[in-house]
Amino acid sequence: GSIVFMISDFIGLHQGWSNQIEIMSRKFDMIGVMVRDKRDNSLEGASGQYVLGNPYTGDDMLVDVKTIKESYARYAREQVSEVEAIFKKVGADFVHLESDKEFVHPIIKLFRLRQQRWR
């Protein structure tokens, strides 16, 4: 059997993407690897106003970070949990990595857990 690694930030996924994961997990041993920058998960340390652009519509919006900091972090946590739950639901493994932290130990931990399951 083959192992398929799906490596992504899992941001901006189209509707129905979880169906594709389910189909792939029936054919392959799947491992979801979420790699995110800390700013994808939190606006910690950010302040002031930013102009944000919507890549899909081209619209711009002026945002004061103070007013959205908590809801942004909550949404990011929910999104990570949702992606992880989808991988687990279809029997696939999942690991969340952050670009400002080391990758080796979480990946080793994942493969040790996989090894224990196969014993």
TIMI-2910 file (N, C-alpha, C, CB; in pm, 1 decimal, decimal comma, always signed):
<rs>
+----------+----------+----------+----------+----------+----------+----------+----------+----------+----------+----------+----------+------+
!      n_x !      n_y !      n_z !     ca_x !     ca_y !     ca_z !      c_x !      c_y !      c_z !     cb_x !     cb_y !     cb_z ! resn !
+----------+----------+----------+----------+----------+----------+----------+----------+----------+----------+----------+----------+------+
!    +80,7 !   -118,5 !     +0,0 !     +0,0 !     +0,0 !     +0,0 !    +85,4 !   +125,5 !     +0,0 !    -92,0 !     -0,5 !   +118,1 !  Gly !
!    +26,8 !   +229,0 !    -51,5 !    +93,6 !   +358,7 !    -60,5 !    +48,0 !   +451,6 !    +50,5 !    +67,4 !   +423,0 !   -196,4 !  Ser !
!   +136,4 !   +538,5 !    +91,5 !   +103,2 !   +644,6 !   +186,6 !    +95,0 !   +774,8 !   +108,2 !   +209,2 !   +654,2 !   +303,1 !  Ile !
!    -15,2 !   +846,0 !   +125,3 !    -33,4 !   +976,3 !    +61,0 !    -27,4 !  +1082,9 !   +169,9 !   -169,6 !   +983,3 !    -18,5 !  Val !
!    +64,8 !  +1176,2 !   +153,3 !    +75,0 !  +1290,5 !   +244,0 !     +4,8 !  +1407,7 !   +178,2 !   +224,4 !  +1325,3 !   +277,3 !  Phe !
!    -93,7 !  +1463,6 !   +245,0 !   -157,9 !  +1584,8 !   +196,4 !   -105,5 !  +1698,2 !   +283,6 !   -316,5 !  +1574,5 !   +201,2 !  Met !
!    -19,7 !  +1781,8 !   +225,9 !    +45,3 !  +1889,8 !   +299,3 !    -14,1 !  +2021,5 !   +252,8 !   +200,0 !  +1887,8 !   +278,9 !  Ile !
!    -71,8 !  +2096,1 !   +348,4 !   -141,0 !  +2219,5 !   +313,6 !   -159,5 !  +2303,2 !   +439,2 !   -277,6 !  +2189,8 !   +246,4 !  Ser !
!   -197,8 !  +2429,9 !   +418,9 !   -240,9 !  +2510,6 !   +532,7 !   -390,9 !  +2491,7 !   +556,1 !   -207,9 !  +2660,2 !   +509,4 !  Asp !
!   -459,6 !  +2428,8 !   +460,9 !   -602,3 !  +2401,3 !   +469,1 !   -684,2 !  +2528,1 !   +491,4 !   -629,5 !  +2302,6 !   +580,3 !  Phe !
!   -639,0 !  +2636,1 !   +431,0 !   -711,4 !  +2762,6 !   +436,8 !   -777,4 !  +2784,9 !   +301,3 !   -616,3 !  +2881,7 !   +474,1 !  Ile !
!   -902,8 !  +2825,4 !   +302,3 !   -972,7 !  +2856,9 !   +178,3 !  -1012,5 !  +2734,9 !    +98,4 !   -888,0 !  +2944,5 !    +93,9 !  Gly !
!  -1044,7 !  +2627,7 !   +165,6 !  -1085,3 !  +2505,3 !    +96,4 !  -1223,3 !  +2521,8 !    +34,8 !  -1084,4 !  +2385,8 !   +192,8 !  Leu !
!  -1241,9 !  +2461,2 !    -80,0 !  -1373,6 !  +2468,1 !   -143,5 !  -1469,0 !  +2370,5 !    -75,0 !  -1363,5 !  +2437,0 !   -295,4 !  His !
!  -1595,5 !  +2395,6 !    -92,1 !  -1697,2 !  +2310,8 !    -31,6 !  -1687,5 !  +2169,9 !    -90,0 !  -1838,8 !  +2370,0 !    -53,9 !  Gln !
!  -1701,9 !  +2071,2 !     -7,5 !  -1697,2 !  +1933,5 !    -52,2 !  -1558,8 !  +1871,3 !    -51,8 !  -1752,9 !  +1925,0 !   -187,2 !  Gly !
!  -1459,1 !  +1944,4 !     -4,8 !  -1323,4 !  +1889,8 !     -5,1 !  -1313,5 !  +1765,5 !    +82,2 !  -1223,7 !  +1995,0 !    +42,7 !  Trp !
!  -1393,2 !  +1758,5 !   +187,1 !  -1385,7 !  +1642,9 !   +276,4 !  -1429,4 !  +1514,6 !   +205,8 !  -1472,1 !  +1666,3 !   +400,4 !  Ser !
!  -1517,7 !  +1525,7 !   +107,5 !  -1558,2 !  +1408,1 !    +29,8 !  -1439,2 !  +1351,4 !    -46,5 !  -1672,1 !  +1443,9 !    -67,9 !  Asn !
!  -1355,4 !  +1439,0 !    -97,6 !  -1236,9 !  +1394,0 !   -171,3 !  -1138,0 !  +1323,9 !    -77,8 !  -1168,4 !  +1513,4 !   -241,4 !  Gln !
!  -1125,5 !  +1372,9 !    +44,3 !  -1038,4 !  +1308,7 !   +143,5 !  -1091,9 !  +1169,3 !   +174,6 !  -1028,9 !  +1394,4 !   +273,8 !  Ile !
!  -1222,6 !  +1159,2 !   +189,1 !  -1284,0 !  +1029,5 !   +219,5 !  -1257,8 !   +928,9 !   +107,0 !  -1435,9 !  +1045,9 !   +241,8 !  Glu !
!  -1272,4 !   +970,9 !    -16,2 !  -1248,1 !   +882,8 !   -130,8 !  -1102,1 !   +839,4 !   -134,7 !  -1286,2 !   +953,1 !   -262,6 !  Ile !
!  -1011,1 !   +934,4 !   -115,3 !   -868,4 !   +901,3 !   -118,0 !   -829,8 !   +807,8 !     -3,6 !   -784,7 !  +1028,8 !   -111,0 !  Met !
!   -892,9 !   +826,5 !   +112,7 !   -856,7 !   +743,7 !   +228,5 !   -901,4 !   +598,5 !   +210,0 !   -918,8 !   +801,3 !   +356,4 !  Ser !
!   -997,9 !   +574,3 !   +122,5 !  -1038,8 !   +436,7 !    +93,8 !   -933,1 !   +364,1 !     +9,7 !  -1174,5 !   +435,5 !    +20,9 !  Arg !
!   -860,5 !   +439,9 !    -71,3 !   -761,9 !   +379,2 !   -161,8 !   -620,7 !   +380,4 !   -104,2 !   -762,5 !   +451,6 !   -294,9 !  Lys !
!   -591,5 !   +480,1 !    -20,5 !   -455,0 !   +499,7 !    +27,1 !   -452,2 !   +519,0 !   +178,1 !   -390,8 !   +619,9 !    -42,5 !  Phe !
!   -335,3 !   +496,2 !   +234,0 !   -307,8 !   +530,5 !   +372,9 !   -279,2 !   +681,5 !   +372,8 !   -185,4 !   +445,1 !   +433,4 !  Asp !
!   -369,4 !   +760,5 !   +428,1 !   -360,6 !   +907,0 !   +420,6 !   -302,7 !   +966,0 !   +548,4 !   -498,5 !   +967,4 !   +393,7 !  Met !
!   -221,8 !  +1068,4 !   +529,8 !   -172,2 !  +1148,5 !   +641,2 !   -190,6 !  +1295,3 !   +602,6 !    -20,9 !  +1115,3 !   +674,3 !  Ile !
!   -270,2 !  +1366,6 !   +681,7 !   -288,1 !  +1509,6 !   +661,7 !   -183,5 !  +1584,5 !   +742,3 !   -430,8 !  +1554,2 !   +701,9 !  Gly !
!   -112,6 !  +1675,4 !   +676,7 !    -10,1 !  +1755,5 !   +743,2 !    -47,7 !  +1902,1 !   +724,7 !   +133,8 !  +1725,2 !   +685,8 !  Val !
!    -94,8 !  +1963,5 !   +831,3 !   -129,4 !  +2105,6 !   +826,3 !     -6,8 !  +2186,2 !   +868,3 !   -252,6 !  +2137,8 !   +918,5 !  Met !
!    +37,7 !  +2274,1 !   +780,3 !   +151,0 !  +2361,2 !   +811,2 !   +100,3 !  +2504,3 !   +805,2 !   +271,5 !  +2338,4 !   +711,8 !  Val !
!   +111,4 !  +2572,5 !   +916,2 !    +63,9 !  +2710,0 !   +923,3 !   +166,9 !  +2800,3 !   +988,7 !    -67,5 !  +2716,8 !   +999,6 !  Arg !
!   +163,3 !  +2924,7 !   +946,3 !   +240,4 !  +3030,4 !  +1009,4 !   +165,4 !  +3071,9 !  +1135,0 !   +262,6 !  +3152,0 !   +912,6 !  Asp !
!   +234,9 !  +3122,8 !  +1234,1 !   +164,2 !  +3161,5 !  +1357,5 !    +59,2 !  +3269,1 !  +1331,1 !   +264,0 !  +3211,6 !  +1462,6 !  Lys !
!    +76,6 !  +3349,7 !  +1228,7 !    -24,6 !  +3450,9 !  +1195,9 !   -150,4 !  +3389,8 !  +1133,8 !    +34,1 !  +3554,0 !  +1100,8 !  Arg !
!   -140,0 !  +3265,1 !  +1087,4 !   -259,0 !  +3195,7 !  +1039,7 !   -348,0 !  +3154,9 !  +1156,3 !   -220,1 !  +3072,9 !   +957,3 !  Asp !
!   -289,9 !  +3142,7 !  +1275,2 !   -362,2 !  +3095,1 !  +1392,7 !   -395,8 !  +3204,6 !  +1493,2 !   -282,2 !  +2989,4 !  +1460,6 !  Asn !
!   -322,2 !  +3314,8 !  +1488,4 !   -339,6 !  +3417,8 !  +1589,9 !   -284,2 !  +3550,3 !  +1538,9 !   -270,6 !  +3377,0 !  +1721,9 !  Ser !
!   -340,6 !  +3657,4 !  +1585,1 !   -289,0 !  +3789,9 !  +1550,7 !   -208,5 !  +3847,3 !  +1666,8 !   -404,3 !  +3885,3 !  +1513,2 !  Leu !
!   -154,9 !  +3757,6 !  +1749,4 !    -75,1 !  +3798,5 !  +1864,4 !    +39,5 !  +3888,4 !  +1819,3 !    -20,9 !  +3675,4 !  +1939,5 !  Glu !
!    +54,2 !  +4000,3 !  +1887,4 !   +161,9 !  +4093,9 !  +1855,5 !   +126,6 !  +4193,2 !  +1746,8 !   +282,9 !  +4018,5 !  +1814,6 !  Gly !
!    +17,8 !  +4170,0 !  +1676,4 !    -24,0 !  +4262,4 !  +1570,7 !   -107,9 !  +4374,1 !  +1632,1 !   -104,3 !  +4187,9 !  +1459,4 !  Ala !
!    -96,7 !  +4492,8 !  +1576,7 !   -178,1 !  +4604,4 !  +1623,6 !   -198,6 !  +4701,5 !  +1508,7 !   -112,1 !  +4675,3 !  +1745,2 !  Ser !
!   -294,1 !  +4788,5 !  +1526,7 !   -319,7 !  +4889,2 !  +1424,9 !   -423,7 !  +4844,6 !  +1324,0 !   -192,4 !  +4923,8 !  +1353,9 !  Gly !
!   -427,2 !  +4916,7 !  +1214,7 !   -524,5 !  +4888,9 !  +1109,5 !   -453,2 !  +4833,2 !   +986,8 !   -604,1 !  +5016,6 !  +1073,0 !  Gln !
!   -521,6 !  +4740,0 !   +919,3 !   -467,8 !  +4676,7 !   +799,2 !   -574,1 !  +4676,8 !   +690,4 !   -420,0 !  +4532,3 !   +829,0 !  Tyr !
!   -529,1 !  +4689,8 !   +569,2 !   -618,4 !  +4672,3 !   +455,6 !   -602,9 !  +4527,1 !   +411,6 !   -585,8 !  +4773,9 !   +337,6 !  Val !
!   -713,8 !  +4453,9 !   +418,9 !   -713,3 !  +4313,6 !   +379,7 !   -782,2 !  +4299,8 !   +244,8 !   -783,0 !  +4225,2 !   +486,8 !  Leu !
!   -722,8 !  +4221,4 !   +157,8 !   -780,5 !  +4199,2 !    +25,5 !   -838,1 !  +4060,0 !    +14,4 !   -676,3 !  +4221,1 !    -83,1 !  Gly !
!   -955,6 !  +4049,2 !    -44,9 !  -1018,7 !  +3920,7 !    -70,3 !   -969,8 !  +3870,1 !   -205,1 !  -1174,4 !  +3932,0 !    -67,1 !  Asn !
!   -893,6 !  +3760,2 !   -207,8 !   -837,2 !  +3712,8 !   -334,3 !   -942,5 !  +3660,9 !   -431,9 !   -737,0 !  +3604,4 !   -307,3 !  Pro !
!  -1061,3 !  +3630,1 !   -381,8 !  -1166,2 !  +3575,0 !   -467,3 !  -1250,6 !  +3683,6 !   -533,1 !  -1255,4 !  +3483,1 !   -386,9 !  Tyr !
!  -1273,8 !  +3792,7 !   -459,3 !  -1360,2 !  +3898,2 !   -513,6 !  -1283,4 !  +4023,5 !   -553,8 !  -1465,7 !  +3934,9 !   -412,5 !  Thr !
!  -1162,2 !  +4038,4 !   -499,3 !  -1084,8 !  +4158,9 !   -526,6 !  -1121,6 !  +4274,9 !   -435,8 !  -1103,1 !  +4199,7 !   -669,4 !  Gly !
!  -1218,2 !  +4256,2 !   -347,3 !  -1260,5 !  +4361,3 !   -254,8 !  -1156,0 !  +4382,0 !   -145,8 !  -1396,8 !  +4326,7 !   -192,1 !  Asp !
!  -1144,6 !  +4505,9 !    -99,0 !  -1056,4 !  +4540,3 !    +12,5 !  -1140,2 !  +4582,5 !   +131,7 !   -957,4 !  +4652,8 !    -27,2 !  Asp !
!  -1083,4 !  +4561,8 !   +252,1 !  -1153,3 !  +4598,0 !   +374,7 !  -1051,4 !  +4650,3 !   +474,4 !  -1231,8 !  +4477,0 !   +433,3 !  Met !
!  -1083,0 !  +4760,1 !   +541,2 !   -998,1 !  +4814,9 !   +646,7 !  -1038,9 !  +4749,8 !   +778,5 !  -1009,8 !  +4971,4 !   +654,5 !  Leu !
!   -940,4 !  +4689,5 !   +847,5 !   -969,2 !  +4615,8 !   +970,5 !   -878,7 !  +4664,9 !  +1081,9 !   -951,5 !  +4464,0 !   +949,5 !  Val !
!   -938,0 !  +4689,1 !  +1198,9 !   -861,3 !  +4720,7 !  +1319,2 !   -837,2 !  +4589,2 !  +1392,6 !   -936,6 !  +4825,6 !  +1411,2 !  Asp !
!   -711,3 !  +4551,1 !  +1406,2 !   -675,1 !  +4421,0 !  +1461,9 !   -734,2 !  +4401,8 !  +1601,5 !   -523,0 !  +4406,1 !  +1466,9 !  Val !
!   -736,6 !  +4506,8 !  +1681,7 !   -789,1 !  +4495,7 !  +1818,1 !   -931,3 !  +4441,3 !  +1820,1 !   -785,1 !  +4631,2 !  +1887,0 !  Lys !
!  -1010,9 !  +4480,5 !  +1723,0 !  -1152,5 !  +4441,9 !  +1724,1 !  -1176,6 !  +4298,2 !  +1678,0 !  -1231,2 !  +4535,9 !  +1636,6 !  Thr !
!  -1080,8 !  +4238,3 !  +1609,8 !  -1104,3 !  +4102,9 !  +1557,9 !  -1009,5 !  +3997,5 !  +1614,5 !  -1092,3 !  +4103,8 !  +1408,6 !  Ile !
!   -915,2 !  +4038,1 !  +1699,0 !   -810,2 !  +3947,2 !  +1746,1 !   -866,0 !  +3819,7 !  +1809,5 !   -721,9 !  +4018,7 !  +1846,2 !  Lys !
!   -959,6 !  +3832,7 !  +1900,9 !  -1015,0 !  +3715,2 !  +1970,5 !  -1096,5 !  +3627,2 !  +1876,8 !  -1102,3 !  +3759,4 !  +2088,2 !  Glu !
!  -1182,4 !  +3687,1 !  +1797,5 !  -1265,5 !  +3606,9 !  +1707,4 !  -1181,2 !  +3540,2 !  +1598,8 !  -1374,0 !  +3694,3 !  +1643,2 !  Ser !
!  -1075,0 !  +3605,7 !  +1554,7 !   -984,2 !  +3547,3 !  +1456,3 !   -918,2 !  +3422,1 !  +1513,4 !   -877,1 !  +3649,9 !  +1413,4 !  Tyr !
!   -865,4 !  +3430,3 !  +1635,2 !   -799,4 !  +3315,5 !  +1698,8 !   -898,8 !  +3202,1 !  +1722,4 !   -734,4 !  +3357,6 !  +1832,3 !  Ala !
!  -1019,6 !  +3236,1 !  +1764,7 !  -1122,3 !  +3134,3 !  +1786,9 !  -1158,4 !  +3063,7 !  +1655,6 !  -1248,3 !  +3197,9 !  +1849,7 !  Arg !
!  -1176,0 !  +3141,3 !  +1549,8 !  -1207,3 !  +3084,3 !  +1418,6 !  -1094,5 !  +2993,1 !  +1370,4 !  -1232,5 !  +3196,3 !  +1316,0 !  Tyr !
!   -970,4 !  +3035,4 !  +1389,0 !   -856,6 !  +2955,1 !  +1345,9 !   -851,7 !  +2822,9 !  +1423,4 !   -725,2 !  +3033,6 !  +1364,8 !  Ala !
!   -876,6 !  +2826,6 !  +1555,3 !   -878,7 !  +2704,0 !  +1635,5 !   -989,1 !  +2609,7 !  +1588,0 !   -898,1 !  +2737,5 !  +1784,6 !  Arg !
!  -1105,7 !  +2666,0 !  +1560,1 !  -1217,8 !  +2585,0 !  +1511,6 !  -1185,3 !  +2522,0 !  +1376,5 !  -1345,0 !  +2670,5 !  +1500,5 !  Glu !
!  -1118,9 !  +2597,6 !  +1291,7 !  -1082,9 !  +2547,1 !  +1159,3 !   -983,5 !  +2431,6 !  +1169,9 !  -1023,9 !  +2659,8 !  +1073,5 !  Gln !
!   -883,8 !  +2445,0 !  +1256,1 !   -786,3 !  +2337,8 !  +1277,4 !   -857,1 !  +2213,6 !  +1330,2 !   -675,2 !  +2382,8 !  +1375,7 !  Val !
!   -945,3 !  +2231,5 !  +1428,5 !  -1019,1 !  +2118,6 !  +1486,0 !  -1107,3 !  +2050,5 !  +1382,2 !  -1104,5 !  +2165,6 !  +1603,6 !  Ser !
!  -1171,1 !  +2129,6 !  +1297,4 !  -1258,4 !  +2074,7 !  +1193,3 !  -1179,0 !  +1990,0 !  +1093,4 !  -1331,6 !  +2188,3 !  +1119,7 !  Glu !
!  -1065,3 !  +2041,0 !  +1048,3 !   -982,2 !  +1967,2 !   +953,0 !   -932,1 !  +1838,2 !  +1017,0 !   -862,7 !  +2053,9 !   +905,1 !  Val !
!   -885,4 !  +1847,2 !  +1141,4 !   -837,2 !  +1727,7 !  +1210,9 !   -949,6 !  +1625,2 !  +1225,6 !   -780,3 !  +1764,9 !  +1349,3 !  Glu !
!  -1069,2 !  +1669,6 !  +1262,4 !  -1182,9 !  +1578,9 !  +1280,7 !  -1218,7 !  +1507,7 !  +1150,3 !  -1304,5 !  +1656,1 !  +1333,4 !  Ala !
!  -1209,1 !  +1577,7 !  +1039,1 !  -1240,3 !  +1516,4 !   +909,6 !  -1140,3 !  +1406,5 !   +877,3 !  -1240,6 !  +1622,4 !   +797,8 !  Ile !
!  -1012,3 !  +1431,5 !   +899,6 !   -912,2 !  +1328,3 !   +874,3 !   -934,6 !  +1208,3 !   +965,5 !   -770,7 !  +1384,5 !   +894,1 !  Phe !
!   -962,7 !  +1233,3 !  +1092,0 !   -984,0 !  +1122,4 !  +1185,6 !  -1110,9 !  +1045,2 !  +1150,4 !   -992,3 !  +1174,8 !  +1330,2 !  Lys !
!  -1214,5 !  +1114,5 !  +1107,1 !  -1341,6 !  +1050,5 !  +1070,7 !  -1322,2 !   +946,9 !   +959,8 !  -1443,6 !  +1156,4 !  +1026,0 !  Lys !
!  -1234,5 !   +975,1 !   +866,0 !  -1212,2 !   +882,9 !   +753,6 !  -1098,9 !   +784,2 !   +782,1 !  -1180,8 !   +961,9 !   +626,2 !  Val !
!  -1046,4 !   +784,9 !   +905,0 !   -942,5 !   +690,0 !   +943,3 !   -803,2 !   +729,8 !   +900,7 !   -973,5 !   +557,5 !   +887,0 !  Gly !
!   -784,2 !   +857,5 !   +871,3 !   -652,2 !   +906,9 !   +829,5 !   -582,8 !   +973,1 !   +947,9 !   -664,9 !  +1007,0 !   +710,9 !  Ala !
!   -452,1 !   +975,9 !   +941,8 !   -374,7 !  +1043,6 !  +1045,3 !   -363,1 !  +1192,1 !  +1012,8 !   -234,7 !   +980,2 !  +1059,3 !  Asp !
!   -329,7 !  +1269,3 !  +1116,1 !   -322,4 !  +1414,6 !  +1100,7 !   -218,1 !  +1469,2 !  +1195,9 !   -460,2 !  +1481,0 !  +1126,4 !  Phe !
!   -142,0 !  +1567,6 !  +1147,7 !    -48,3 !  +1639,0 !  +1234,1 !    -52,7 !  +1786,9 !  +1196,1 !    +97,7 !  +1581,0 !  +1221,1 !  Val !
!    -52,6 !  +1871,4 !  +1298,5 !    -54,6 !  +2017,2 !  +1279,1 !    +83,4 !  +2071,0 !  +1313,9 !   -166,0 !  +2086,1 !  +1367,1 !  His !
!   +147,5 !  +2133,7 !  +1216,5 !   +280,3 !  +2191,3 !  +1235,7 !   +273,3 !  +2342,2 !  +1220,5 !   +381,5 !  +2131,4 !  +1135,7 !  Leu !
!   +358,5 !  +2412,4 !  +1293,0 !   +365,5 !  +2557,5 !  +1281,9 !   +503,9 !  +2595,9 !  +1231,0 !   +335,2 !  +2626,0 !  +1418,4 !  Glu !
!   +506,9 !  +2690,4 !  +1138,2 !   +630,9 !  +2725,1 !  +1069,2 !   +736,9 !  +2785,5 !  +1161,1 !   +601,1 !  +2821,2 !   +958,0 !  Ser !
!   +697,0 !  +2836,8 !  +1275,5 !   +794,9 !  +2895,5 !  +1366,7 !   +840,2 !  +2798,1 !  +1475,3 !   +737,0 !  +3019,3 !  +1430,9 !  Asp !
!   +796,0 !  +2672,6 !  +1466,1 !   +834,6 !  +2570,7 !  +1563,8 !   +898,6 !  +2453,3 !  +1491,0 !   +711,9 !  +2523,5 !  +1647,1 !  Lys !
!   +973,0 !  +2374,5 !  +1565,3 !  +1040,6 !  +2260,6 !  +1503,4 !   +938,7 !  +2155,0 !  +1459,5 !  +1143,0 !  +2198,9 !  +1601,1 !  Glu !
!   +971,0 !  +2085,0 !  +1351,1 !   +880,6 !  +1987,2 !  +1291,9 !   +913,1 !  +1843,7 !  +1333,1 !   +884,7 !  +1998,9 !  +1141,8 !  Phe !
!  +1035,9 !  +1818,4 !  +1370,8 !  +1083,4 !  +1681,3 !  +1386,6 !  +1005,2 !  +1603,5 !  +1492,2 !  +1230,0 !  +1681,8 !  +1422,4 !  Val !
!   +991,4 !  +1657,5 !  +1612,1 !   +927,4 !  +1582,7 !  +1720,6 !   +780,7 !  +1550,1 !  +1692,7 !   +937,5 !  +1660,9 !  +1849,0 !  His !
!   +698,6 !  +1642,7 !  +1642,7 !   +560,4 !  +1604,2 !  +1611,8 !   +550,9 !  +1494,9 !  +1505,0 !   +482,6 !  +1725,8 !  +1566,1 !  Pro !
!   +638,6 !  +1497,9 !  +1407,4 !   +635,6 !  +1396,3 !  +1301,6 !   +681,5 !  +1261,4 !  +1357,1 !   +725,0 !  +1438,8 !  +1182,0 !  Ile !
!   +786,3 !  +1261,1 !  +1439,5 !   +831,7 !  +1136,6 !  +1502,1 !   +721,2 !  +1079,1 !  +1590,3 !   +960,3 !  +1160,7 !  +1585,4 !  Ile !
!   +654,9 !  +1166,0 !  +1666,4 !   +544,9 !  +1121,3 !  +1752,7 !   +434,7 !  +1055,7 !  +1669,4 !   +487,4 !  +1240,2 !  +1833,4 !  Lys !
!   +400,6 !  +1115,8 !  +1556,4 !   +298,1 !  +1059,6 !  +1468,7 !   +338,2 !   +920,0 !  +1420,4 !   +273,8 !  +1152,5 !  +1348,4 !  Leu !
!   +460,9 !   +904,4 !  +1375,7 !   +503,5 !   +774,7 !  +1324,3 !   +519,0 !   +670,4 !  +1433,9 !   +633,4 !   +789,3 !  +1250,1 !  Phe !
!   +551,0 !   +712,0 !  +1554,4 !   +554,1 !   +616,4 !  +1666,3 !   +413,2 !   +567,3 !  +1697,9 !   +617,7 !   +681,0 !  +1792,3 !  Arg !
!   +316,0 !   +658,7 !  +1694,4 !   +176,2 !   +617,2 !  +1716,3 !   +130,7 !   +521,5 !  +1606,7 !    +82,8 !   +740,4 !  +1721,1 !  Leu !
!   +168,0 !   +550,0 !  +1484,0 !   +133,0 !   +462,4 !  +1371,8 !   +197,5 !   +324,8 !  +1390,9 !   +177,9 !   +525,4 !  +1236,8 !  Arg !
!   +322,1 !   +324,2 !  +1436,5 !   +393,5 !   +197,9 !  +1457,4 !   +323,5 !   +114,3 !  +1564,8 !   +540,6 !   +224,5 !  +1497,5 !  Gln !
!   +278,7 !   +179,7 !  +1671,9 !   +209,5 !   +108,4 !  +1779,1 !    +77,6 !    +47,8 !  +1730,7 !   +183,5 !   +202,7 !  +1896,6 !  Gln !
!     +9,1 !   +117,8 !  +1643,2 !   -117,5 !    +66,3 !  +1588,3 !    -95,4 !    -56,8 !  +1502,0 !   -187,8 !   +174,4 !  +1506,3 !  Arg !
!    +16,7 !    -64,0 !  +1435,6 !    +42,8 !   -175,2 !  +1343,4 !    +98,1 !   -298,0 !  +1413,9 !   +139,5 !   -131,5 !  +1235,7 !  Trp !
!   +129,9 !   -284,3 !  +1539,5 !   +184,1 !   -400,8 !  +1613,7 !    +73,5 !   -493,8 !  +1653,1 !   +261,1 !   -356,5 !  +1739,1 !  Arg !
+----------+----------+----------+----------+----------+----------+----------+----------+----------+----------+----------+----------+------+
</rs>
